[in-house]
Amino acid sequence: MATEFKKNHAQVCEAWRLLGAVNRAAYLEAAIPKLALLTGDGNKARRLFNHLLSFAPKLDKVQRMTGATGESNDLYVTARGKTMVIGGESAKTMAVLGQLIAALLTGNEVILHCPSQDEMCIEAVKVLYETGISEDVISIANDSQTITLLYIDRLAQVAVAGSHAEVQEVSQELANTDGILTQVIAVTDMESLSEMLTPDYLYRFITERVKTINTTAIGGNASLLELGTE
């Protein structure tokens, strides 16, 4: 039974990743009005959230690169994987939700952890479920200790909203974990949220891949290799 659950969970998360950023943005756009109301400054929140969603077409672009004779190379970006969005004690709701939207827009599976704003988390996730986003794609883990959660198997990245000290504490703990390298995406500017306005912000939630196709193989278009780069 547990194996079947894991299988279905993986399939749902993979379907979300393959949906494409423009299609994922449509789900998130439907949630923005209600999510913005949770922040205490609806107008500012809507501007920030819509700014993030405006990058969706760029995230879906595929760049054809010149390769050897008889092959094509397509460069594209894709989700990194399991992502934890953490709100520290000093985090403002807008920063936490901005990180959440960024992680979902880029196709990641997300675990939301903001124990100091438990009711906000419940309401935000409820709003996202109402738009059609699956419970497999986003869940809440406020009952667990942050340190314990950082040791979750195959955690690809942690998006932290909080003070410099809170970000440093998470980074140091992640350095002690085994397995894959877990990236930290920090937002510490709670007033202007300047980190989210940089051109490369969303690209920190994704990784590049190159798909090589041998166009001279028998039958044509035989996919040979797909490589990911961190």
Buried (B, 14 or more C-beta within 10 A) or exposed (E): EEEEEEEEBEEBBBEBBEBBBBEBBBBBBBBBEBBBBBBEBBEBBBEBBBBBBEBBEEBBEEEEEEBEEEBBBBBBBBBBBBBBBBBBEBBBBBBBBBBBBBBBBBBBBBBBBBBBBEEBBEBBBEBBBEBEBBEBBBBBBBEEEBEEBBBBEEBBBBBBBBBEEBBBBBBEBBEEBEEBEBBBBBBBEBEEBEBBEEEEBBBBBBBBBBBBBBEEEEEEEEEEEEEEEE
